[in-house]
Amino acid sequence: MTEPTRSQIEVEVRYAETDQMGVVHHANYLVWFELARTRLCTRTGYHYADIEQLGFHLMVTGAEVGYRRGARYGDTVQIVCWIDRLNSRGLRFAYEARRGDDLLATGATEHVWVEAETGKIRRMPEELKEPFEELAGEGA
């Protein structure tokens, strides 16, 4: 087993993302996590739209965020994402938000594979198994 593949994006904090105290509103971290997660998924060779065309969704079943420091308007924040756990019916993505060396937030989201047509939880599509295992560091 190897280390999971990590994907990083940079976000410049927009004024609209801040609250009355001048710091990034807490809900924006989940939006940034989604951007990083989508970027990571493209490393499988499948854009999320391609996964949907296969007839599947990765439905969020849980989300957590731990806040340490606030980001402010004009800051550049780095969001790192990786697969923390992978099984046949779901996975867990982990995240870190940093401003330089400062850790701003950590988080995770839980997902299950859902058949788009029926809404039923299914096993991971066979064509995605190997690419997602490689991302998780479980590849051959």
C-alpha positions as CSV (number, residue, x, y, z in Angstrom):
1,M,0.0,0.0,0.0
2,T,1.3,3.5,-0.9
3,E,0.3,6.9,0.3
4,P,-3.0,8.2,-1.2
5,T,-2.8,10.7,-4.0
6,R,-3.3,14.3,-2.9
7,S,-4.8,17.0,-4.9
8,Q,-4.5,20.7,-4.1
9,I,-6.3,23.8,-5.3
10,E,-5.8,27.4,-4.4
11,V,-8.7,29.7,-3.6
12,E,-8.4,33.5,-3.3
13,V,-10.9,34.5,-0.7
14,R,-13.6,36.7,-2.1
15,Y,-15.3,39.5,-0.2
16,A,-18.7,37.7,-0.6
17,E,-17.3,34.7,1.3
18,T,-16.6,36.7,4.5
19,D,-19.0,37.4,7.4
20,Q,-19.6,40.5,9.4
21,M,-16.5,39.8,11.4
22,G,-14.4,39.9,8.3
23,V,-13.5,36.2,8.3
24,V,-14.5,33.5,5.9
25,H,-18.0,32.2,6.7
26,H,-17.7,28.6,8.0
27,A,-19.9,27.1,5.3
28,N,-17.5,28.2,2.5
29,Y,-15.0,25.5,3.6
30,L,-17.4,22.8,2.5
31,V,-17.7,24.5,-0.9
32,W,-13.9,24.7,-1.2
33,F,-13.7,21.0,-0.1
34,E,-16.0,20.1,-3.0
35,L,-13.8,21.9,-5.5
36,A,-10.8,20.0,-4.2
37,R,-12.7,16.7,-4.2
38,T,-13.9,17.3,-7.8
39,R,-10.3,18.0,-8.9
40,L,-9.1,14.8,-7.2
41,C,-11.7,12.7,-8.9
42,T,-10.5,13.9,-12.3
43,R,-7.2,12.2,-11.5
44,T,-9.0,8.9,-12.0
45,G,-9.4,9.8,-15.7
46,Y,-13.1,10.5,-15.1
47,H,-14.6,13.9,-14.6
48,Y,-17.5,13.8,-12.2
49,A,-19.8,14.4,-15.2
50,D,-18.4,11.2,-16.7
51,I,-19.3,9.3,-13.5
52,E,-22.8,10.6,-13.8
53,Q,-23.0,9.4,-17.4
54,L,-22.1,6.0,-16.1
55,G,-25.4,6.2,-14.1
56,F,-23.9,6.9,-10.7
57,H,-23.7,9.7,-8.1
58,L,-21.4,10.0,-5.1
59,M,-24.0,11.0,-2.5
60,V,-22.7,12.9,0.6
61,T,-23.8,11.1,3.8
62,G,-21.8,13.1,6.2
63,A,-19.5,16.1,6.6
64,E,-17.3,17.4,9.3
65,V,-15.1,20.5,9.6
66,G,-12.8,21.5,12.4
67,Y,-11.8,25.2,12.5
68,R,-8.5,26.4,13.8
69,R,-8.0,29.9,12.3
70,G,-9.9,32.2,10.1
71,A,-9.1,33.2,6.6
72,R,-9.8,36.8,5.5
73,Y,-10.7,38.6,2.3
74,G,-7.7,38.6,-0.1
75,D,-6.0,35.6,1.5
76,T,-5.0,32.7,-0.7
77,V,-6.0,29.4,0.8
78,Q,-4.7,26.0,-0.3
79,I,-7.1,23.1,0.0
80,V,-5.7,19.6,-0.1
81,C,-7.9,16.5,-0.6
82,W,-7.2,12.8,-0.5
83,I,-9.1,9.5,-0.1
84,D,-9.0,8.6,3.6
85,R,-11.0,5.4,3.3
86,L,-12.3,3.3,0.4
87,N,-14.7,0.4,0.4
88,S,-17.0,-1.3,-2.1
89,R,-20.0,1.0,-1.5
90,G,-18.5,4.2,-0.3
91,L,-15.5,6.3,0.6
92,R,-14.3,9.1,2.8
93,F,-12.4,12.1,1.6
94,A,-10.2,14.1,4.0
95,Y,-9.2,17.7,3.6
96,E,-6.9,20.4,4.9
97,A,-7.2,24.1,4.4
98,R,-4.0,26.1,4.8
99,R,-2.7,29.6,4.4
100,G,1.0,29.1,3.9
101,D,2.2,27.1,6.9
102,D,-0.9,27.9,9.0
103,L,-3.5,25.1,9.3
104,L,-6.9,26.8,9.1
105,A,-9.3,23.8,9.0
106,T,-9.5,20.1,8.6
107,G,-12.4,18.1,7.4
108,A,-13.9,15.0,5.9
109,T,-16.9,14.0,3.8
110,E,-18.5,10.5,3.6
111,H,-20.0,9.3,0.4
112,V,-21.9,6.3,-1.0
113,W,-22.3,5.2,-4.6
114,V,-25.9,5.6,-5.6
115,E,-27.4,4.4,-8.8
116,A,-28.8,7.6,-10.5
117,E,-31.9,5.9,-11.9
118,T,-33.1,4.2,-8.8
119,G,-31.5,6.2,-6.0
120,K,-30.3,2.9,-4.4
121,I,-26.9,2.4,-2.9
122,R,-24.7,0.2,-5.1
123,R,-21.2,-1.1,-5.3
124,M,-18.6,1.1,-6.9
125,P,-18.9,0.8,-10.7
126,E,-16.4,-1.8,-11.9
127,E,-14.7,0.6,-14.4
128,L,-14.0,3.0,-11.5
129,K,-12.6,0.4,-9.0
130,E,-9.0,0.4,-10.2
131,P,-8.7,4.2,-10.7
132,F,-10.1,5.0,-7.3
133,E,-8.0,2.2,-5.6
134,E,-4.9,3.8,-7.1
135,L,-6.0,7.3,-5.8
136,A,-6.5,5.7,-2.3
137,G,-3.0,4.2,-2.4
138,E,-4.5,0.7,-2.6
139,G,-3.5,0.0,-6.3
140,A,-1.2,-2.8,-7.4
